[in-house]
Amino acid sequence: MKIFAFSAAFSLLGIHVSALPVSRNLATVDAEACLNLTRESVDDGPPFLVLVLLIIISIFGGVTLFYQHKFLSGVPPTLKMFVEGVLLGSLHEWTNQGLGAVSSSIELWVDIDPHLLLALFIPPLIFTDVVKLDLYLLGKSVVQCLILAIPLVLAMIAGLGIFVKFLIPEWSYFLVFTFGATLGATDPVSVVAVLDVIECPAKLKMIIGGESHLGDLTALTVFLIFLDLTTGAETESRSLAGFVLRMMFAGGLIGFLFGSVTVLMIRKNSDKTSSRALLLQLLLTLGVAFATFVFAENYIKSSGITGVVAASIVLAGYSRQYFSNVEIIDRVWQMIEYFASVIIFTLAGLILGKALVANIKIKTFEVRDYAIIPIVYGALMTLRLGLVFSFHKYLNSIGYGVTGREALMISWSGLRGAVNLALAIVVNLEITNKVGGNEGSRFLLIVGGVVFLMLLINASTARFVLSSLGLSNLSQVETEVLKYIRTKFEDSARIVYDRLAEKEEFENHTSGTVINYVSSLNVKHSLDDIPLRSHRHRRSFDQLDLSAEEDKLLLKQLRNLFYSALRASYWDQLKNGALPIRSVVSNILFTSIDVARDGVNKGEPLKDFKYTNLARTKERYNRHLVRIDQVSKYLPVPRFMIELYGKVHVAYIYNGVFLSIIVKEGHKMAQKVLQEFATGVDGSVSDKIDTIIEESQQQIQQAENYLLFAQSEDAKIADSVQTTIIGFKVLEKQRLFVEKLKDQGIINETSRIKLLRGIRADRDKLLTLKTDETFNILHRITAVTVGTEDQGMDMTGSDSDSDSLPPRRADTTDSDLRKPRMSMEI
């Protein structure tokens, strides 16, 4: 249900440029823009002229990324590309377009329709950002995002409009509020690019990024209304109301529909043994972003951005576990995201630089116009800071809260960028074509100048501000854990070196050279300055010099590390095909970890199995059966009710057995990881690690209790699940063996494909293995009713009886229970 809630939240705010007066039919505008772009390139020179600038931007983007860590590493590469675009556009205009083919290509691109520019590059940028969201964290932060995106943005629009009216009294009220809407919201493209580079904490990144997506849509709503009024367009209240209602719902619904269809198609092509499935999934994820945007904008006349956001949220919640290769898909989308951001930022810089030099040459503006730019920038930052702190009381009381230092970071990182500049270009075109004069150019100059200053100052200093506020600093406990990890890293190098040095084939190696060139062999412990050669004397977590409060924080940190290992083990079981993928099961598993982590941060022990809600669902299900039995004493139970509850019973037991088995295996794998991480060479283990292992064993015991319940409840279902899991594990081993043979050169690609095709066919047959879904619910009703009367079953859903077994089925005898069962541990 969270997916529906998030999609609705985004759709309620959805608005975009589809209803701009300059493009009442966006499809026509985009088609004409593409046609004109091609015609101009053919008429003015060789057809490939349009590609010249793309090639230059690609080269600049590659060089910028290559030197990112060597030159101004704290500045995002997109900001560098924006500055490079400004310089190239200025040079192009200053030389009177005398750069040959480069100038011809620049002219083609700077005249591109701004709506086409957004349609080409905004969908992949928004999709790649939203589809990676942590939906649980989004659920905790969504109210904070809405506070920043609606009342704060509306107040920003009003405040900026009033201030600019004071600075430029000749502008109409409609135009100044259009200006406020243009700069009132942050730019999602710039914000995400900067937060990724500075490695912002997850909570802050979610709040700031969520505000940028929602606030941008809110500002666009006001922008469209006041732009119509500025250009003298007639707007009836009835048409305005219909327009707002359409924008509120249509875009989000289209996005939800397209996202759901895409998830179903990805699920149908989720074979991890097929490269064809991987290619299809890449094409589907790429196509849904553009298809949703174009369909919502052109045919529904709604918000394309809202549609893309809604579709991305659906895919984020239900598609990732079906990806054939998550790493490859993430890398491809990362490349697309970088390429799109480089192009849009460079083009934005080109347009700004060209317009700036052109106006300087013809002396369109006075000194006062340039002086207004830093004044507006200062007013915008001051207004945002004041508004964020005016809402701080509410922000701090919701979700994970917002501290004063975090509020300062939220204020500083509210960047403006390419989207704001594109809206300013639209205003310039509208005013120039319909009103005339130089006010459109002045509008573009001020907006472009503010965007430039914000990217130059705020973006380049964001890492410094984050560090100065102490938001990126590690606590002493986190520092000690990192020191320990570093020690383990260094120890691994020494252990490997000692083993290799003893081998006969390396007896003539130069030890000093190896130690000098391998830094891990030539360091001292930062813990106690003991040489690494004495690694057997490394201290354990129990020997750290920590206060009582820090000791509790260390235990919390180790529990969080355990949950990280548990999440990784779940993914390992699902993504490698060792278990059949079930979206319901995987979502419950990862949500249980997220909720349990919140409890750990409050001082609770490991309780992730509790948050799978299996015990509570079991009790609630039994209560329903008791009520049916009570009703059946007076009325006959309808046939459809028996069949319905029979299917619910099968699905409940089936998913519960899957969950329990995965939890058991996941905890055992996580225990092994934690023990290997925390065990010293002498075999000593911290008491804190022993505590965590004991808590994990309790979770395993609860999973085993549920498996015993499932076996006594309906052995056919439990046996079916075990059969499916064993089959999948055997087939996964076969797949790995085939891949190993291919890597070793034993078989060629043709033989590999044939063998994998056979494995695929066997998996498909296993997936058709189903249990009898006509379970006789009347037997279950009798069992529950008798058990309730005889044993006084507690139906309150408390934790005290969560591990107790429900009464056995009426058709289960004592001899049946004494029969040996198939082991539940795979």
N, C-alpha and C positions, 0 to 999 in steps of 0.2 A: 504493500500500500504506500510505502514511502515514495516509490517511483511515481505513482499517480500524484501524490501530493507535491513533489518537486516539479513535475511537469506542469501542474496546474498553477503553481506559484510563478513559474516563468511565463506561462501563457497569459496570465492576468496582467502582466506588465508589457506584453509584446507590442512593439510598434517598430516600423522601420521606414525606409525611404520610398516604399512602394507608392505612397500617396502624395509624393512631392509634386507640386504643380509642374515642375519642369519635366516630369515623366509620368503623366497620368496612365500611360501604358508602358510599363517598364520593359515588356518584351519587345515592343517596337523600338524603344530607345536603344536597348542593348543590341538588337539586330542591326539597326542603322549605324550604331557606333562601330560594330565589327565590320560592316560593309564599307563604311567610310575609311576605316583604318586600312583595309585592304586596297581600296581604290587609290587612296593617296599614295600608298607605297608603290603601286604600279605606275601611277601617273608621274610621280616625282622622281623615280629612280628604279633601280632593280627591285624585284619583289622581296628580296631578302633583307631590305633595309630595316623592316620592323624587328628583325632578329638581332640587329647589331647591338642595340642597347641591352637586350636580354643577355647577350654574350658578355658584354662589358660588366654588367651587374653581377653575373655569375662569377666572373674572374675576381672582381672586387670582393664579393662575398666570401669566396674561398680563401683569398689572401688575408682578409680580415679575420676569419676564423682561425687560420693557421698561426697568426701572430697574436691571438687573443690573450694567451697566457704570458706573452713576452712584453706586451705593450699595453698599458692601461687595462690590466686584467679586471679591475672592478667596474669598468664601463661596459655595458651590454654591447654585443656586436651590432645589434640593430640600430643603436644610437650612433655608432661609428658610421654605419651605412647611411643614416639620415644626414650626418654632417658631410659625408662624401657626396651625397646627392645635391646638397645645397651648393657645395663648391663647384661641382660639375655643371649644375644649372646656371650658376653665376658666370662661370667661364664661357659657357655656351652663349649666353646673352651678351656678355661684355665684348666678345669677339664678333658680334653681329652674325651669329650662327655660322662662324667660319671654321668649324671643326670637321668639315667635309661630311662623310657618310654618318659620322657620329651625330652631328647636328641635325641631319635629316631624320635620323631615327629618333632623336630626342623630340623633335617637333611632332612626330607621329604619336608619341606616347604622352606628352604633356597635354595634348588636346583630346585625350581619351575621355569619354563620358564618365563622370565620377561614379555613377551607379554601376556601370560596367566594371570599373575598377574595384568597387566593393564586392560585386557579385563574383569576381574572379578569385579574390584573395581572402575575403573575410570568412567564407564558409570553412575552408580547411583550418584556418587559424583558430576559430571558435571551437570547431569539432575536436581538434587535437587537445585543446585545453580542457574542455568539459568532460570528454570521454575518459580522462585519467583521474577524475575527481574521486575522492573517498566519500561515498554517499553517506556513510555513518557520520563522518565529520561534518558533511554538508548539512545533515539533519540537525546536528547540534548547533550549527552556526547560521542557519537560514534566517532566523528571526533577526539576528544582528545585521546580516546582509540587507534584509528588507528595510530596517531602520535607516541604514546608511544610504540605501538606494532610492527611497521614496521621500520621506520628509526632509532628509538632509539635502538631497539633490534639488527638490523644489525650493527649499530655502536658499540654496546656492544660486539658482536661476533668478529668484526675486532679488537677492542681494546684489548680484553682479549687474542685473539690469538697472537697478536704482543707482548704483555707483557709476556706471557708464553714462547714464543720463546726466549725471552731475558733471562728468568729464567732457562729454560731447553733447551739449544741449540741443544741437541742430538735428540729432537723430530722433526719430519718432519713438514713442513708447513701444510700438510693435517691434521696431528694429532692435531696440536695446534688450528687449526680452528674448528676441531671437538670438542675439549675441549671448545672453545669459544661458540659454538652452544649448548653444553650441559648445560652450566651455564649462557648463555646469556639471557634467559627469566625466568620470575618468575614462581613459581609453583602455579597453581590455587587452589589446595587442601589446601596448607598451608596458602595462602593468605586469602581465604574465612574463614577458621577456626579462624584465628587471628582477622580479622576484625569483626566477629560476637561477639567474646569475649570482645573486647575493646569498642564495641558500637560506631563504627566509623560513622561519619555523612554520610547521604545517598549519597550526591554528591561524596565525596571522595571514598566511598565504591564502587560506580559504576565505577569510573575512574580506580581505582586500580584493581578491580576485572575484568573489561573489558579488561584491558591491559594483565592480567594474562592469560585469555582465548585466546585472539588473538595473543599475543606475543609468547606463547608456541607453537602455530601452525607455526608461522614464523620461529622460531628457529629450529623446527623439519625439515622443508624443507632444510635448510642449513646443518643440522646434517646428513641427509640421503645422500646428495651429497658428503660431505667430508668424511663420513665413507666409502663409496664405494671407493673413491680415496685412502684412508688410507690403506685399505686391498687389493689394487691392482685390484679391479674389473673393467672390461672394460665397459665403458659407452659411447654409441654412441649419437651424438647430436640429432638424430632423435628420439631415444627411450627416451632420457631425455626430449625433448620437449613434446612428447606424455604423459609421466609420469606427468609432471607439469600441463598440460592441464587437464588431468583426475583428478588430485588432486584438481585443482581449482574449478571444477564444480560438479563432480559426487557426492562427499560426501554431499554437501549442498542440491543438488536436491533430493537425497535419503532421507535425513532428513526431507525436506519439504514434500515429498510424504508420508512418514510414519507418520509424525505429523498430516497431513491433514486427513488421513484415521482414525487415532486414535481419532481426534476431532469429526469426524462424528459418530464413534462408541460410544463415550462418550455421544454425543447428543442423540443418539437413546436409551441410557440407563441412562437418567437423572432424573428418577423418584425419588423424595425425600421421598416417602412413602415406598420405597422398600429397604430392607437390601441387597437383591440380586444385585440391581443396584450399590450400594456402593462397594460391593465386586468386581463386574465386572470392575468398574472404577479403583480400586486399581490395579487389575491385568493388565489392559490395560496400565496404566501409568508406571507400573514396567516393563512390557514386551517391550514397545516401546523403552526404553533406551537401553536394551540389544540387541533387534532385529535390531535396526538401526545400532548399532556399529558392530555387527557380520556380517550383510549383506553387509555393506559398506566395511569392511575390507577384508572379505573372498571371496565375490563373485564379487564385483565391483572393488576390489583392490584399494580402495580409502581411504579417511580419516574417520575413525570411530568417532573421536572426533568431526570433523566438522558436521557429520551427527547427532550426539546427540545434539550438540548445536542448529542446525537448527530446529530439531524436538521439542526441548524444547521451543524455541522462538515461534513456532506456537502454542503450547499448552498454553504458557503463555498469548498469545493474545486472544485465542478463546475458551478455555476449562473451565476456572475457574468458570464461571457462570453456567455451567452445572453440576458441582460436586454435588452429593447428600448430602454430608456433608463435607464442606471445612475443618473444624477443624480436623476431624478424618483423612482425607487424608493427611493433613499437618503433623499431629503427626506421622503417620506411616512412611512417607518419612523422617521425622526428625530422627526417630529411625534407619532407614536403612542407612541414611547418616552418623550418628555417628558410627554405627557398622562397616561400610565399611572404614571410616577414621581411626578408631582405629586399624583395622586389617592391613591396608596398612602401617601405620606409625610404628606399632610394627614390622612388617616383615622387613621394611626398616632398622630399628634399629638393628634387629637381624642379618641381612646380613652384615651390616657395622661393628658391634661389633665382629662377628665371623671372618670376613676377617682381621680386625685390629689385633686381638690377634694372629691369625694364622701367619701373616707376622712378628709379633714381635718375636714369638717363633722361627721361622726359620731364623730370621734376614735378611729378604729380602730387607729392606730399610735402608738407612743411616739417620743420624740426619738431613742432608740437606733436605731430602724428607719431614720430619715432619715440618721443619722450613718454607717450602714453603707454607704450608696451611694458616697460618695467613697472610702471605704476599699477597697471592692471594685474600684472603678475604678483606684485606684492599684496594687492587687495584680495586676489583670489586665494593666496596662501593664508592670509590672516583670517579671511572669512571661513575657510575650511577648518582651520585650527579651532576657531571659536565655536563653530557648529558641532564638531566632533566632541569637544569637551562639554558642550551643552547637553548632548545626548549620552554622555559617558555613564551617567547613573543607570540608564536603562541597558546600555551595552554590557555593563559589568554585572548586571543581575540576571543575565540570560546565558544559557549554554555553559561554556567554559569561562565566561567572563572576559573582561578587557581591563588590563591594568592601565595606570596613567602613562607609563612608558610605552606601552603598546598603542595607546591612543595617539601619542606623539608620532609613532612610526606610521600609523594609518593616515595621519594628516600629511606627513611628508611624502609618502609614496603614492598619493593620488595623482598620477601622471596623466597628462593629455598627450595625444599623439595623432596617428594617421586618420582615425575615424573623425576626430574633431576637425582636422584640416580638410577632409573630404566634404564635410558639411559646410565649411566656410567657402569652399569652391562652388558648391551648389548655390549658396546665397549670392556670391559674386555674379554667377551666371544669371540668376533670376533678376537681380536688381539691374544689371547691365541691360538685359533684354527687355524688361518691362517698365522700369522706372527711369533708367538712364543716370548719367552723372558718374562721379568717382567714388560714391559711398560704398559700392560693392568692393572696389579695390582696396579701400581703406579698411573695410571689414576683414578682408582676407589678410591684409598686412598685419593687423593687430592680433588676430587669431594665430597666424603663422608665427609671429614673433613670440607670443606667449608659449606656444608649443615648443619653439626652439629653446627658449630659456628654461622651460620646465625639464626638457630632456637633457639639456646641457648641465643644469645645476642639480636638480633633484635626482635624476637617474644616475649621474656619475658619482654622487655622494651618498647614495642609498646604503651601500655597504658600510661606509664610515659611520653613518647615523645609526644603523642597526647595531654596530659594535659599540658605539659610544653610549647607547642607551642600555647596554648590557643584555640585549635580547639574544645575542649570538654567543655570549660567554657561557662556558660550561661550569657547572657546580663542582665542588671538590669531589663529590661522589662520582660524577660522570668523568672527571679527570682521572680518578684512580682506576676506573673501569677501562678507560682508553689506554692508560699506562700498562695495565695488565694485558690488554689485547696486543699492545706493541711488544711487550715482553714475549708473549706467545709467538708472535710473528718472528722475532729475532731468534728465539729458541729453535723454531722449525728450521731456520737456515743452518744453525750450528749442528743440529742433529743430522741433517742431510749431509753436511760437509764431513762430519766425523765418519759416517758410514761409507761415503765415497772414498775418503782418503785412505781407508783401510784396505781397499780393493787393490789387487795386484796390478791391474792395468793403469792405475793412477799413481803408482809408487814414486815416479820421477817428477811429479808436479811441483811447482814452486808455491809453497804454502803462503809465504808472505805476500806474493802478488795477488793470490785469490782473496786473501783477507783484506788487502788494500782496495781492491776493486769491488768487492761485495760489501756494501755498507753495513748490512746486518751482522757481518762477522767482525766488524771493526768498531763496535760501539760499546758504551757502558750503560747500564741500567739507569734510567732517570729516577727510579724508585729509591735506590740506596747507593748508587755509584759503584755497585759490584760489577766486575767485568763479566761479560757474557759467558766466558768460559766456565764461570761458577754458577751456571744456570740451575743446577740442582738445588741451590740454596734459595731459590726464589720464594718470596713470602706468599701466603695465601690471603684470601679476603679477610679471614679472621684476625690477621696480624696487622691490618692497616690501622693507622692512628686516627680514629674517627670518634666523634662525640656520639652520645646516645641517639640524638636526633639524626645525625648523618648515618648512623648504623641502620636506622629504619629506612632512610632513603636508599641506602645501598641494597637492602632487601627488595624494595620496590623496583629498583633498577634491574636487579637480577630476574625478578618475576617478569618484567617487561621483555627482557632478553629471551626468556623462555617462551613467551607468547610470540615473539618474532620467529623463533625457531619452529614453533607449532604451526604458524601460518605458512612458513616455507614448506613444512612437511605436508600440509594439506594440498598446497599447490603441486608439490611433487607427485602426489598420488593422483591428482586429477589431470594435470596437463600432460603427463607422460603416458596417459592411457592405461595406467594400471587399474583404474576403476572406471566404470561407465559414468559418463557425465550426467548429472541430474541437477538442473539449475536450482531447484528448491533446496536440495541438500547443501549445495555449495554456498548459497546465500545464507542459510542458517548457520553453517559452520563459521564463516568469516564474521557474521554479525555477532555471534556468541563471543568471539575473541575480542571484538571492539568493545562490547558491553563489559566483559570481564576486565579488560584493561582499565576502564573507568573505575571499576571497583578496586583494582590493585592500587591505583593512584590515590585512592581514599584510605588505603591501609588494609584492604581485604585480602584474604588468601586466594589461591586459584579456584575459580568457580565457573569455568566456561561451560561445563556440561549442564549446569543448572540453567544457563541462558539459552540452551537449545529448546527449553520448554517441553521436553518430552514427557516428564513426569506430570507437569501441570496439564498438558493436553490429554494425557491418559485419564486423569481424574475427571476432567471436564467431559470427555467422551463417555466415560462410565456413567456420569450423572444424566447425560442425555438418554442412555439406555434405560436407566431406572425410571425416568419420566415416561418413556415409551411403554414400559411394562405397566406402570400405573394407569396409563390411558387405556391399555389393552384389556384391563379388567372390566371396562365399561363399553369400549368400542373395539371392533376388529381392526387390527393393524393393516393398513393398505399395503398392497403388494409392492407398489413403487417405493414405499418407505423402507420396506425390507431390503429391496435391491439397492436403494441409495445408501443406506447405512452399511450394507455389505461392501460396497465399493469404497466408501470412506474408511471402513475398517482395514481393507486390503492396502489402500494407499498409506494410511497411517502407520501400519506395521512395517510395510515395505520401506518407506523412507526412514523410519526410526531405526531399522536394522542397519541400513546403509550408514546413517549418521553414527551409530554406536561403533560400528567396525572401524570407520575412518577415524573417529576420536581415539579409539584404543591404539591403532597403529600410529597415529600422529603423535600421541603423547609418548609412546615408547621411542619414536625417532627423536623427538625433542629432548627427552631425558638423556639419550645417548649423546646428542650434540652438546648439551649443557655440561654433562660430566666430562667429556673430552676437553671442553673449553676450560673448565675450572679445576681439573685434576692436575696436580703437580707431577713432576717426574718421579718423585718418591712415593706417589700414590695417595698423598694426602688430599682430602676434600674438605672444603669449608662446611661448617655447620649450616650455614645459610643455604648452601646447595642441597644438603640433606633435607632441610625443611621443605624446599621447593619440590624435591623428588617425592617426598611423602604426600604433599598436596596433590601432585600429579597422579600418584597411585590411587588416591581417593576418587579422582575423576575417572580413572580406568575402571575402578570397582563399580561406580555408578553405571558406566556403559555396559559392563558385564551383567549387572542386575537387569538392565533393560533387555539384553539379549536373552537372558533366562526367561524373562516375562514373555518375550516374543515367541520363544520356543514352546512354552506352555500354552500360549494363546492360540497360535496357529503355526504348527510346525512346517506346513507346506510353504508358507510365505518365507519363513526364515531359511529353509533349505533352498528355496529358489534364489534368494539373494546370495547365499553362500556359493551356490553353483555358478551364478553369473560372475561373482568376484573372482573365484578360482579360474574360471575360463579366461577372463580378461587378463589376469596375471600371467597365465601361461602364454597367451598370445602376445603380451607385451615383451616377455622374455624372448619369444621368437623374433619379434620385430627388432629388438636390440641385437640379436645374433645376426640377423640379415644385414643390418647396418654395419656391424663389425666386419662381416665378410666383405662388404663393398669397400670399406675403408682400407682393408688389408689387401685389396686387389684380387681376392679369390674369385669373386663374381663380377660380371659387368653390369651396367645400368639396366639392360634388358632383363637379365635374370633377377635383379633386385625388384624391378617393377612387377614381374610375374609372381614372385614369392610374397610381396606385400599385398598384391591383389587377392591371393588366397587367404592371407590373414584378415583382410578387410571383409571378405565374404563370411568367414567364421565369426567375426565380431557382429556382423549384421544378424546372423542367425541367433547369437546369444541374446541380442537385444529383443528378439521376438519371444524369448522365454518369459511367459507370464503365468501367474497363478490363477486359480479359479476365483473369479470375481463375483460369484453367486453365493458367497458365504452366507450360511443360514443364521441370520441375526437373531432369530428367536432363541436359539440355543445360548447365545451370548447374553441375551436379556435375562434368561432364567438364571444363568450363572452369576451375573452381577447382582440380581435381586436377592438370591439366596445368600451370597457373600455379604451383602449389606446387612441383612437381618441377623446372620449368624456371627459375623465377625465385627460388626459395628464399624464398618469402614469409614474412615474420616474423609469427608468430601470437601474439606475446606481448602485444599490445595496448598497446605503448608509444607515447609521444607522438611519437617521432622519425619514424614512418612514418604518422602519422595523416592526412597530406594526400596520400599516394600513392594512385594509382588501382589498383583490383584488376584482375586480368586480364579482358580483354573476353570476351564470350560466344563460344561456339564457332561460332555461326551468323553472327558479325559479320565482314565482310571488310574489307580495307584500303580498298577503294573506298567502302565504307559510311562509314568514319571520315572520309574526305576530303570527303564530301558536306556542303554548307552546312547548318547546324542553325539552328533557330529560336532567337532570342536568349533567354537565361534571365532577362534583366533586364526587368522589366515596368515 
